[in-house]
Amino acid sequence: MKRIDVKKHVLVPKHEKLSEKEKEEVLKQFSSRAEDFPRILKRDAVLLGMNVKFGDIIRITRKSATAGQTVFYRVVVLT
C-alpha cells in the first residue's frame, strides 16, 4: 500500500519546528509560557519525521486571501 505524504498536500500549511532561540523569542514576544499555546499532538501526521519532542513549538504558516499569510504557533504534547 502506498503511503501518502500529507506534508505535500496543497491544503496542508507549512509546519516548522522552532529552534530553542526562536522559541525563547516567541515566548518573550507574547509574554507567555509554552503551556499557554494551543496544542498539537506529537503523533500528528504532519509532524512525522520532524524529530519533535514534548514542549517544542511549531510555527504554522497559512496562506490567507485577505492577509497574504498568517502565522500560528502550537506546542507539542504527547497525548
RAQUIPE-V264735 format. One record per pair of residues at least 4 apart in sequence whose C-alpha atoms are under 7 Angstrom apart, sorted by the first residue. I is the first residue (numbers start at 1). GAP is how many residues later the second one is. If there is no record, write none. Layout:
I;GAP
I;GAP
//
This chain:
6;39
6;40
7;5
7;39
13;47
13;48
13;49
14;46
14;47
14;48
15;43
15;44
15;45
15;46
16;42
16;43
16;44
17;40
17;41
17;42
18;4
18;5
18;39
18;40
18;41
19;4
20;4
21;4
22;4
23;4
23;34
24;4
25;4
26;4
27;4
27;5
27;6
27;7
28;4
32;4
34;21
34;41
37;36
37;37
37;38
38;36
38;37
39;35
39;36
39;37
39;38
40;34
40;35
40;36
40;37
41;35
41;36
41;37
41;38
42;5
42;10
42;34
42;35
42;36
43;4
43;5
44;4
52;4
53;23
54;22
54;23
54;24
55;20
55;21
55;22
56;19
56;20
57;16
57;17
57;18
57;19
58;15
58;16
58;17
59;12
59;13
59;14
59;15
60;11
60;12
60;13
61;8
61;9
61;10
61;11
62;7
62;8
62;9
63;5
63;6
63;7
64;4
64;5
64;6
//
